[in-house]
Amino acid sequence: QVQLVESGGGLVQAGGSLRLSCGASGRTFSTYGMGWFRQAPGKEREFVATISWSGGSTYYADSVKGRFSISRDNANNPVYLQMNSLKPEDTAVYYCAARRGGWAYSPTEYEHWGQGTQVTVSS
C-alpha cells in the first residue's frame, strides 16, 4: 500500500512561517516528480509548487513565488515545503502528491496523494 503522509500544518499569525513535510511508505519516490497543492473551502484544488525527481528543477505558483520553497531529501522524506511570510489567503488544506516522471502543474497528472494537512493563517 503506497501512502504519502503530510505533517507540519497548524495555526500561525500572518507573517509567520511553517514547514510542511511529506513522508512516504510502501515504496520509494526518489524517481518521482513531487508537488504541493492546496484547497481552500469552496475552492478548487490549486497548484502551489513542484520539484523534479533530482531536485534540480522547481516551479511555483505566482501567488507563493519568493515566499515558499520546495525541496526534497530522497534519503528520508520525499519533499518539504518551507512557507515564509504567510498571509491569511494561504489558509487551506495542503496536499503533497507524487507522479512518475518529471514535475507537473496539474493535479490530474499526479497518481499518489496524501490526506492533507491544515494550514490556518490568522490576520
C-alpha positions in Angstrom: 0.0 0.0 0.0 1.5 3.3 -1.1 1.0 6.2 1.2 2.0 9.8 1.4 1.6 11.5 4.8 1.9 15.2 5.3 2.8 16.9 8.6 3.7 20.3 9.9 0.5 22.2 9.4 -1.1 24.3 12.1 -2.2 27.8 13.1 0.2 30.7 12.6 -0.1 34.5 12.5 0.3 36.5 9.4 3.9 37.0 8.6 4.9 33.8 10.3 6.4 30.6 8.9 5.7 26.9 8.7 7.5 23.9 7.2 5.4 21.1 5.8 6.9 17.6 5.4 5.7 14.7 3.2 6.7 11.2 4.2 6.2 8.1 2.1 5.7 4.4 2.9 5.1 1.5 0.6 7.7 2.5 -2.0 10.4 4.9 -2.7 9.6 8.1 -4.5 13.1 9.1 -5.3 12.5 8.9 -9.0 9.1 10.6 -8.9 8.2 14.2 -9.5 6.6 15.7 -6.4 4.2 18.5 -5.9 2.3 20.5 -3.3 -1.2 21.6 -3.8 -3.8 23.4 -1.6 -7.5 23.6 -1.4 -9.4 26.3 0.5 -13.1 25.9 1.5 -15.4 26.3 -1.5 -12.5 26.5 -4.0 -10.8 24.1 -6.4 -7.5 22.4 -5.6 -4.7 24.6 -6.9 -1.1 24.2 -7.7 1.5 25.5 -5.2 4.9 24.1 -6.1 6.6 21.2 -7.9 10.0 19.7 -7.9 11.7 17.3 -10.3 12.9 13.8 -9.2 16.5 15.1 -8.8 15.6 18.3 -7.1 17.3 20.3 -9.8 14.1 21.9 -11.1 11.5 23.7 -9.1 8.4 25.7 -10.1 6.0 27.8 -8.1 2.6 29.4 -8.4 2.9 33.2 -8.8 1.0 33.6 -5.5 3.7 32.0 -3.5 6.8 32.8 -5.5 9.5 34.3 -3.3 7.8 33.2 -0.1 7.6 29.4 -0.4 10.4 27.0 -1.1 10.1 23.3 -2.2 12.9 20.8 -1.6 13.4 17.1 -1.3 15.6 14.7 0.5 15.4 11.4 -1.2 17.2 9.6 1.6 14.4 10.4 4.1 11.2 12.2 3.4 10.3 12.8 -0.2 9.5 16.5 -0.1 9.3 19.7 2.1 7.5 23.0 1.7 9.0 25.9 3.6 6.4 28.7 3.8 7.5 32.1 4.9 5.7 35.5 5.1 2.4 33.7 5.4 -0.8 35.5 4.5 -4.4 34.8 5.5 -5.1 33.9 1.9 -2.7 31.0 2.3 -5.2 29.3 4.6 -6.1 25.9 3.1 -5.6 22.2 3.3 -2.2 21.4 1.8 -1.6 18.1 -0.1 1.6 16.5 -1.3 1.4 14.4 -4.5 3.7 12.1 -6.5 3.9 11.2 -10.2 6.1 9.0 -12.3 8.3 11.1 -14.5 9.0 14.8 -14.0 7.3 17.7 -12.4 3.8 18.9 -13.4 1.4 21.7 -12.6 -1.9 19.9 -13.0 -3.3 17.8 -10.1 -4.8 15.4 -12.7 -1.2 14.3 -13.6 -0.4 13.0 -10.1 -1.0 9.4 -9.2 -0.5 9.4 -5.4 -1.8 11.8 -2.8 -1.5 12.4 0.9 -4.5 13.0 3.1 -3.7 16.7 3.6 -2.6 18.9 6.5 -4.5 22.1 7.6 -2.7 25.4 7.5 -4.5 28.4 9.0 -3.1 31.9 8.9 -4.7 34.4 11.2 -4.6 38.1 10.5 
